[in-house]
Amino acid sequence: MSRVTVDDVEAAAARFADADIVQRTPVQRSRSLSERCGAEVRLKMEHLQRTGSFKPRGAYNAISRLVESEPSVDRVVAASAGNHAQGVALAATAAGLDSTIVMPESAPGAKIEATRSYGADVVLEGAVFAEAMDHARTLVDDPATRFVHAFDDPDVVAGQGTIGLEVLEQAPDVDTVLVPVGGGGLAGGVATAVKARAPDVRVIGVQTEGASTLSESLAAGELVTREEPDTIADGIATGGMSDLTFGLLEEHLDGVVVVSDDDVAAAILLLLERAKQMVEGAGATAAAALLDDRIVDELELAGETVVPLLCGGNIDITSLQEVLTHALVERHQLVELTVRIDDTPGKMGEIATLIGGERANIRTVRHERSRPDLPVGDADLVFEVETNGPAHMERVVEAVREAGYAVASRTDVGSDR
C-alpha cells in the first residue's frame, strides 16, 4: 500500500507556490460559534478556494505530477459527486489535458454545470457515487488516459494535506482541528501533516449519521462500506474509504464523531446568518459538531482553540431552500394553521385579513372540503404562515380564535406530505 508523508505534503505546497490555481484561504474567527460552545473557534475558509472547495489542491498536485512523469498522457478520467469533478476539470484544463468526469445522476445541478464550465466532458451515470465510479473506470480505455481518484491516490491526499500546514501557520495556537470525512483524502492528508508538525494538536474526523463509515470501520477493525449513504452532506457521501486513507486515519486521527443532518442544516444556516458564509452540507459538517453539546463535552472543547474546516460552498438553490425551510420549521417561524369554517363566500379573505393584521405572511393556502370527518357544509382552510417565532405564532392563532374560529396549529409543516 502506498503511503503519504509530511514530505509529500510539503512538496505539494511548494508546487502550489508557482501556480494560481490553488489559493491560500483565510482563517476567520466565528464569534457565534465561539459563544455557542465556549471555545475559540476559527473557521478555515476553504469554501473560498477556486471552484468553491478544497478539491483543486489534490487534483492539481496529482495532475501536475502526472504531466511531469508521463508526458504522453493527454486525457484524465474521474468520478465525483461534484467537488472533485470541478477540481479535476480545472486542473486538467490548466495542464492542457482533456477530462471526462462521471457524476451520479443525483449530483446537484449547480455542480454539474460548474464542472462543464471548467472544460470537462460530463457523463451522468448511476444513482449513487459507487455506480458512477464503476462506470468511470470503464472509460480508462487507452494508454494515453489516466484515472484520477477522488481519494485513493497518494498525490491527491498530499495535495489536500496542505490545508493542515496552512492551519498550523495561520492559527499557531490551535488545539483541535475538525475535519469532515467522506473518502478520507482530506482528513488523511490533514492529519498526516498536522501530527507530523504539531503532534499535540488533535485532529478529529466528523461524519454524518447517514454516512458514518469511518466510525463503523474503526469499530470493526476493517473497511465498512455503505452502498447508499443517506445525508444532506452529498460531498462526503462516498459510501466508504480506501485502504490508503483508512490506514492514514487509523494511524494519525485522534478520533471521530458523528453529527445529525439536522445539526448540519443548523450549521449551514448559522454560518449564513452570522458569519455571512454560504457553505454546502459537507462544508458545514465540521462546524455542526460544535452545535452538539454532547460532542463538545465529549471532546472537552471548552477553552480550546478549535479550527473546523469549511471544505465546500457549492450548494444548489434547491438544497438551500430545503435547508432554510427546515430551519424555519425548527424555529417555529413556519407554521401550518388549520381553520374550520362554514363553507360560504368571503371566509378565506376574512381570515387572511386577520393573519395579515398580525403582520404574518401567508405562504400558501388550500381549501379542504372532502375529508370524511368534516360536517356537511363545513370546510378547513389550511394556511402555511411565516412568523417571527413562537410568540408571534401564538398571537396569530389567538387573533383567529378571538374572531370565533376553531383553529389548530402545527409546526411539523410538510412532515406527512
C-alpha positions in Angstrom: 0.0 0.0 0.0 1.3 3.4 -0.9 2.0 5.8 1.9 1.8 9.6 2.3 4.3 11.5 4.4 4.6 15.1 5.5 7.4 15.4 3.0 4.9 14.7 0.2 2.5 17.3 1.6 5.3 19.9 1.8 6.3 19.1 -1.8 2.7 19.7 -2.9 2.7 23.0 -1.0 5.9 24.1 -2.8 4.3 23.1 -6.1 1.3 25.4 -5.4 3.6 28.3 -4.8 4.2 28.6 -8.5 0.5 28.2 -9.5 -2.5 30.4 -9.4 -5.0 27.6 -9.3 -4.6 26.8 -5.6 -5.1 29.7 -3.2 -4.2 30.2 0.4 -7.6 30.5 2.0 -8.1 32.7 5.1 -8.9 31.7 8.7 -11.6 33.8 10.4 -12.9 33.9 13.9 -16.5 32.9 14.5 -17.9 34.8 17.5 -21.2 33.0 17.2 -19.7 29.5 17.3 -17.2 30.6 20.0 -20.0 31.7 22.3 -22.1 28.7 21.4 -19.5 26.1 22.5 -17.2 28.0 24.9 -14.2 27.6 22.6 -12.2 30.0 20.5 -13.5 28.9 17.1 -11.6 29.9 13.9 -13.0 28.9 10.5 -10.7 27.7 7.8 -12.5 29.1 4.8 -11.7 26.5 2.2 -15.0 27.1 0.5 -13.5 30.3 -0.8 -11.0 28.2 -2.8 -11.3 28.3 -6.5 -14.2 26.0 -7.6 -15.7 26.5 -4.2 -14.0 23.6 -2.4 -10.6 22.2 -1.3 -10.5 19.7 -4.2 -8.2 21.7 -6.6 -5.4 21.1 -4.1 -5.3 17.3 -4.6 -6.3 17.4 -8.3 -3.7 19.9 -9.2 -1.0 18.1 -7.3 -1.9 14.7 -8.9 -2.2 16.1 -12.5 1.0 18.1 -12.2 2.9 15.0 -11.1 1.2 13.1 -13.9 2.3 15.6 -16.6 5.9 15.6 -15.2 6.2 11.8 -15.1 4.1 10.7 -18.1 4.1 13.4 -20.8 2.3 11.1 -23.3 -0.9 11.3 -21.3 -3.5 13.5 -22.9 -6.7 12.7 -21.0 -7.8 12.1 -17.4 -11.0 10.5 -16.1 -12.6 10.9 -12.7 -15.7 10.1 -10.8 -17.2 12.5 -8.4 -20.4 13.8 -6.7 -19.4 17.3 -7.6 -16.4 19.0 -6.0 -13.6 16.6 -7.1 -15.2 16.9 -10.6 -14.6 20.6 -10.6 -11.1 20.3 -9.2 -10.0 17.7 -11.9 -11.7 19.7 -14.7 -9.9 22.9 -13.7 -6.5 21.3 -13.2 -6.7 19.2 -16.4 -7.7 22.2 -18.5 -4.8 24.3 -17.0 -2.4 21.4 -17.8 -3.7 21.2 -21.4 -5.4 17.8 -20.9 -8.9 16.7 -21.8 -11.0 15.4 -18.9 -14.1 13.2 -18.6 -16.0 13.3 -15.3 -18.6 10.7 -14.4 -21.1 12.0 -11.9 -24.1 10.2 -10.3 -27.5 11.3 -11.6 -28.3 12.6 -8.2 -25.4 15.2 -8.3 -26.6 18.8 -7.7 -27.2 20.6 -11.0 -25.0 23.5 -9.9 -22.0 21.2 -9.6 -22.7 19.5 -12.9 -22.9 22.8 -14.8 -19.8 24.2 -13.0 -17.8 21.1 -14.0 -18.7 21.6 -17.6 -17.8 25.2 -17.4 -14.2 24.3 -16.3 -13.8 22.3 -19.6 -14.8 18.7 -18.7 -17.0 16.3 -20.6 -19.6 15.3 -18.0 -21.2 11.8 -18.1 -24.2 11.2 -15.7 -24.3 7.5 -14.6 -25.8 5.7 -11.7 -27.9 6.6 -8.7 -25.0 6.8 -6.2 -21.3 7.6 -6.2 -20.2 3.9 -6.3 -22.1 3.3 -9.5 -20.5 6.4 -11.1 -17.1 5.2 -10.0 -17.7 1.7 -11.6 -18.6 3.3 -14.9 -15.7 5.8 -14.8 -13.2 3.0 -14.6 -14.5 1.5 -17.9 -13.6 4.8 -19.7 -9.9 4.4 -19.0 -9.6 2.6 -22.3 -6.3 3.7 -23.9 -2.6 4.2 -22.8 -2.9 8.0 -23.0 -5.7 8.1 -20.4 -5.3 8.0 -16.6 -7.8 7.8 -13.8 -7.6 10.5 -11.0 -9.3 9.1 -7.9 -11.0 11.4 -5.5 -9.1 10.0 -2.5 -7.4 6.7 -3.3 -4.3 8.4 -4.7 -1.2 9.5 -2.6 -0.7 12.6 -4.7 -4.3 13.7 -4.2 -4.1 13.1 -0.5 -0.8 15.0 -0.2 -2.4 17.9 -2.0 -5.3 18.0 0.4 -2.9 17.8 3.3 -1.6 21.3 2.5 -4.6 22.7 4.3 -3.1 21.2 7.6 0.1 23.1 7.0 -1.8 26.3 6.4 -3.9 25.9 9.6 -0.7 25.5 11.7 0.7 28.7 10.2 -2.5 30.7 10.4 -3.6 29.5 13.8 -0.4 28.5 15.6 -2.2 28.2 19.0 -4.7 25.6 17.6 -5.6 22.8 19.9 -8.1 20.8 17.8 -8.8 20.6 14.1 -12.2 19.3 13.0 -12.2 17.7 9.5 -15.2 16.3 7.6 -14.6 12.7 6.4 -16.0 11.1 3.3 -13.5 9.1 1.4 -10.8 10.2 3.8 -8.5 12.0 1.5 -8.9 15.4 3.1 -8.8 14.0 6.7 -5.9 11.7 5.9 -3.8 14.4 4.4 -4.6 17.0 7.0 -3.9 14.5 9.9 -0.7 13.4 8.3 0.6 17.0 8.1 -0.6 18.2 11.4 0.5 15.2 13.5 4.0 15.4 11.9 4.5 19.1 12.5 2.4 19.5 15.8 1.9 16.2 17.5 0.0 17.7 20.4 -2.7 19.2 18.1 -5.7 16.9 17.9 -7.3 16.1 14.5 -10.9 14.9 14.8 -12.9 13.4 11.9 -16.6 14.4 11.6 -19.2 12.3 9.7 -23.0 12.4 9.4 -25.2 9.6 10.7 -26.2 8.5 7.2 -22.6 8.1 6.1 -20.7 7.1 9.2 -18.4 4.6 7.5 -15.3 5.7 9.4 -16.6 5.1 12.9 -18.1 1.8 11.7 -14.8 0.8 10.1 -12.8 1.7 13.2 -15.1 -0.3 15.4 -14.9 -3.3 13.1 -11.2 -3.0 12.5 -11.7 -3.2 8.8 -13.2 -1.2 6.0 -17.0 -0.9 6.1 -18.9 0.4 3.2 -22.5 1.7 2.5 -24.0 1.2 -0.9 -26.4 4.0 -0.4 -25.3 6.6 2.1 -28.1 9.0 3.1 -27.1 12.5 4.1 -27.6 16.1 3.0 -23.8 16.4 3.0 -23.6 14.9 -0.5 -19.9 15.8 -0.8 -19.0 13.2 1.9 -21.5 10.6 0.7 -18.8 8.3 -0.8 -20.0 5.2 0.9 -16.6 4.3 2.2 -12.8 4.8 2.2 -9.8 3.2 0.6 -7.1 1.1 2.2 -4.8 4.1 1.7 -7.0 6.6 3.5 -8.2 4.3 6.2 -4.7 3.4 7.0 -3.8 7.1 7.4 -6.8 7.8 9.5 -6.1 4.8 11.8 -2.5 6.0 12.3 -3.0 9.7 12.6 -6.6 10.6 13.5 -7.3 11.3 17.2 -11.0 10.4 17.0 -14.2 10.6 15.0 -17.6 12.0 15.9 -21.0 11.7 14.2 -23.4 14.5 13.7 -27.0 14.6 12.5 -28.3 16.1 9.3 -30.4 18.4 11.5 -27.1 19.8 13.0 -25.6 20.1 9.5 -28.7 22.1 8.4 -28.5 24.3 11.5 -24.8 24.9 10.9 -25.4 25.9 7.3 -28.0 28.5 8.5 -25.8 29.8 11.3 -22.8 30.3 9.0 -25.1 32.0 6.5 -26.8 34.3 9.1 -24.0 35.1 11.5 -20.7 34.5 9.6 -22.1 35.6 6.2 -20.7 32.5 4.6 -22.7 30.1 2.4 -21.5 26.5 2.6 -22.8 23.2 1.4 -23.7 20.2 3.6 -20.2 18.7 3.6 -18.7 22.2 4.1 -20.8 22.7 7.3 -20.3 19.2 8.7 -17.2 20.0 10.9 -18.9 23.2 12.2 -22.0 21.1 13.0 -20.0 19.2 15.7 -19.8 22.5 17.6 -23.6 22.7 17.8 -23.9 19.3 19.6 -23.4 19.8 23.3 -22.7 16.1 23.7 -19.8 16.2 21.3 -18.4 19.5 22.8 -18.4 17.9 26.2 -17.0 14.6 25.0 -14.1 16.3 23.3 -13.7 18.8 26.1 -13.5 21.6 23.6 -14.4 24.4 26.0 -11.5 26.8 26.4 -9.6 25.4 23.4 -8.8 27.0 20.1 -10.7 24.9 17.6 -10.5 25.1 13.8 -13.3 23.5 11.8 -12.7 23.2 8.1 -15.4 24.7 5.9 -14.4 22.5 2.9 -17.0 23.4 0.3 -19.5 26.1 -0.7 -21.2 24.6 -3.7 -24.8 24.4 -2.5 -27.5 24.5 -5.1 -30.7 26.5 -4.8 -32.9 23.5 -4.2 -30.8 22.2 -1.4 -30.5 25.7 0.1 -34.3 26.1 0.0 -34.8 22.7 1.8 -32.3 23.7 4.5 -34.0 27.1 5.0 -37.5 25.6 5.1 -36.3 23.0 7.7 -34.7 25.7 9.8 -37.9 27.9 9.7 -39.9 24.9 10.9 -37.5 24.1 13.7 -37.7 27.7 14.9 -41.5 27.8 14.7 -41.2 30.5 12.0 -43.1 28.4 9.5 -46.4 27.0 10.9 -49.5 25.4 9.5 -52.8 26.8 10.7 -56.0 24.8 10.1 -59.1 26.9 10.5 -62.6 25.3 10.5 -65.2 27.4 8.6 -68.7 27.2 7.3 -68.1 27.0 3.6 -69.5 30.3 2.4 -68.0 33.1 0.3 -65.7 35.6 1.9 -64.3 33.4 4.7 -60.9 33.0 3.2 -60.5 36.7 2.7 -61.7 37.4 6.3 -59.2 35.0 7.9 -56.4 36.2 5.6 -57.1 39.7 6.8 -56.8 38.6 10.4 -53.5 36.9 9.8 -52.2 39.8 7.9 -53.3 42.1 10.7 -50.8 40.4 12.9 -48.1 41.1 10.4 -47.7 37.4 9.5 -47.1 36.3 5.9 -49.2 33.7 4.2 -47.1 31.4 2.1 -49.8 29.0 0.8 -53.4 28.2 1.4 -55.5 25.2 0.5 -59.2 24.6 0.8 -60.3 21.1 2.1 -63.9 20.1 1.6 -63.9 16.3 1.1 -62.4 14.9 4.2 -64.8 12.3 5.8 -64.6 13.9 9.3 -65.9 17.2 8.0 -69.6 18.0 8.8 -71.8 18.8 5.8 -71.4 22.5 4.8 -68.1 22.9 6.7 -64.5 23.1 5.3 -61.0 23.6 6.5 -58.7 26.3 5.3 -55.1 25.3 5.8 -52.7 28.2 5.8 -48.9 27.9 5.7 -47.8 31.0 7.6 -44.4 32.6 8.2 -44.0 34.2 11.6 -41.2 35.7 13.7 -41.2 32.8 16.1 -43.3 31.0 18.8 -44.7 34.2 20.5 -45.7 35.7 17.2 -47.3 32.4 16.1 -49.4 32.4 19.3 -50.6 36.0 18.6 -51.8 34.9 15.1 -53.6 31.9 16.5 -55.3 33.9 19.2 -56.4 36.6 16.7 -58.1 34.0 14.6 -59.6 32.2 17.6 -61.0 35.5 19.1 -62.8 36.1 15.8 -64.8 32.9 16.5 -63.0 30.3 14.5 -61.7 26.9 15.7 -58.0 26.9 14.8 -55.3 24.3 15.2 -51.6 24.9 14.6 -48.8 22.5 13.5 -45.1 23.2 13.5 -44.2 20.0 11.7 -45.1 21.5 8.3 -44.9 19.1 5.4 -44.0 16.1 7.7 -46.7 13.9 6.2 -46.9 15.2 2.7 
